[in-house]
Amino acid sequence: MTTAVLNVKIDGDLKEQLRHYAEVHNETLSAATQSLLQLALERAATEGVSEGEVDSQHTEEELSPLTPKEIKALRRLLKKRK
């Protein structure tokens, strides 16, 4: 594995949280950042698409009223059941 440098600008509070995480887990800031990014990417890949991200426009079934012929056939069926 080759190492690459990634320069990112993050909020100061987030950097402090990351620094604290690294300290608690006895890791360098770089190692903690890498492991957390890897975890986040793996989780995003396995979770797939959430329901809120799906565009369901124009996917509803069209409900049309019954035709007179269909109503007549249903009435016949219901009469036979009596």
Buried (B, 14 or more C-beta within 10 A) or exposed (E): EEEEEEEEEEEEEEEEEBEEBBEEEEBEEEEBBBBBEEEEEEEEEEEEEEEEEEEEEEEEEEEEEEEEEEEEEEEEEEEEEE
